[in-house]
Amino acid sequence: MVFNSLPFVCFMTGTLLLFYLIPKKVQWCFLLVCNYVFYTIADPRYLIFIAATTVTVWFAAIKAEKINNEQKEYLKAQKGEISKADKQAYKDKMKRRRWKWLLICLLLNLGILSVTKYTNFMIDNINDIFSGAVSLKPVDIIVPMGISFYTFQSLGYLIDVYRAKHEAQHNIFKFALFVSFFPQLAQGPICRYSDLAPSLLAQHRFDRKNFSYGVMRILWGYFKKVVIADRIVTGLSTIVGSTEYTGAYVLCAMFFYALQLYCDFTGGIDITIGIAEAMGIKVTENFNLPYFSKNIKEYWNRWHITMGSWFTDYIFYPISVCSPMLKLSKWSRKHLPAGIGKRVTVYIACFVVWLATGIWHGAAWHFVAWGLTNYVVIMISQELEPAYAKFHKRFKVKDKAFYTVFQIIRTILLMSAIRMFDCYRDVGTTFRMMWSMITSFRFSTFYDGSLMKIGLTASDYMILAVGTAVVLTVSIIKARKGSVRDGIYARSSIGFYNICAVLLVSTLVFGAYGVGYDQSQFIYTQF
Amino acid sequence: MEEILEILSELHPDVDFENEEGLVDRRIIDSLDIVTLVSEIDDRLDVTIPAEEIIPENFNSAKALSELVRRLDEE
């Protein structure tokens, strides 16, 4: 049941209507039932996986909290009567006990994730390494929908309880709701318990403004997905589906994919946040106008924000400040040149994070290459920062509009180029195709009618141009004046509903439907 | 406080760390800077900042960071 299918639209509409018709104190129970119905419709076999994660994480968190509380009470009772050394020894002992539960749960859940997602990838690699000598057959294994998202969300909760950032949820059904909230199950965002749970578990009275805002956001998401992303995918698939399309075609594919991925992923997240918003539930924002970023580091602070902050908080910091890394840092400061010595731990931790980010996106070498290319570019730009600072001081261009536009275009080009690993899904082909932009770039491709032979007609280009212009205009208004919906609603609520109607009609009229149309899955659902 | 200010200034000489109170929130320092800071503090002040203490509230100002270092040192 993909978001852009009629069954999902019916399911979503029914859920939204019934949510406000049932007694408020059972709203969360109703949502939990909806989640499990949604998941069962997708594939009943998925249930065992999500149930396993829910039960194990819930149990481990309660255990970790119990040890935390025991420690707190003991230290309170012993205040002033225990030496500093004994206090530290006691804390270390309790930490080891907590760590045991955390480790068991992490291994179990990451084990499930690894087996379901990466078994065939491992088999392929073993066959390649021992070519001829070993020939393992791929296994028929199911990959539960959204497993990466709900596993990470659950483990984030567990680590936060382990760190005593918030209390554990003792009601397993309420915790199950947090793990399985259906709008975010397929493609995130990866929410923190402290951000999502309060509004998810609260009772909600119907609020016209909230509901209208949610509906507008849902329609906006559908507009981006169905009118733009699903339309441009035809042209993109033609180009990347054959190595005959070289040179200027590859440049087109870069831009097509940048537009498709943006509209697909942000559109999906808009639908997710919109459904939640219509019910008064606050889901964390996942994007902040990423294509207006002036450098790659800023881009990653604005794109898939919840994934980035998850990796930073639960992988990057723990690796960077663990005892062996601090020892390494001390050693490198003494024995290596000052600039490098200070940054060795950053280099290593970043490498691990980007390797993990690449693998998280998929079980294939091109995702690893994509992750590590991001790492290399970020590290280079980090090292070039002093040079940039000198340049900005010397030429005073930092706040000039033309320079900002140049930085934005540079970032878009760079990110679009790196994403071609994902597009061609093969490292060697990606390099060959990118190289062809230098060796066989034919400028006439843009005007000699070649682009009309890749599955897109003149009317497709027209709809894409207008749709993109609308998205760009809304983004510029948002960047300059803040929330677009607030602006429209403040001026006239009738105007607000008119715009909703225009969005609905545009999506129905200009959406990529028709003969041969297949509701394409959202790109991030596969992750 | 003095040493914290010195470490911060070495990282970003152009920032007024004495008065700035939104170092993380306003993205004046990022995660890479924070890790460098933690390593510097461990090296020069012999105070280890664990991962769970790396939250914006503890790194938003030189004062908050000094308070964190003082608390961890006392513990």
HADDOCK unambig.tbl for C-alpha pairs under 7 A between the chains (distance, minus, plus):
assign (segid A and resid 163 and name CA) (segid B and resid 52 and name CA) 6.13 0.50 0.50
assign (segid A and resid 317 and name CA) (segid B and resid 51 and name CA) 5.57 0.50 0.50
assign (segid A and resid 318 and name CA) (segid B and resid 51 and name CA) 5.13 0.50 0.50
assign (segid A and resid 320 and name CA) (segid B and resid 35 and name CA) 6.39 0.50 0.50
assign (segid A and resid 321 and name CA) (segid B and resid 50 and name CA) 6.54 0.50 0.50
assign (segid A and resid 321 and name CA) (segid B and resid 51 and name CA) 6.41 0.50 0.50
assign (segid A and resid 326 and name CA) (segid B and resid 39 and name CA) 6.24 0.50 0.50
assign (segid A and resid 329 and name CA) (segid B and resid 39 and name CA) 6.69 0.50 0.50
assign (segid A and resid 330 and name CA) (segid B and resid 43 and name CA) 6.33 0.50 0.50
assign (segid A and resid 342 and name CA) (segid B and resid 36 and name CA) 6.79 0.50 0.50
assign (segid A and resid 343 and name CA) (segid B and resid 36 and name CA) 6.79 0.50 0.50
assign (segid A and resid 346 and name CA) (segid B and resid 32 and name CA) 6.36 0.50 0.50
assign (segid A and resid 346 and name CA) (segid B and resid 35 and name CA) 6.76 0.50 0.50
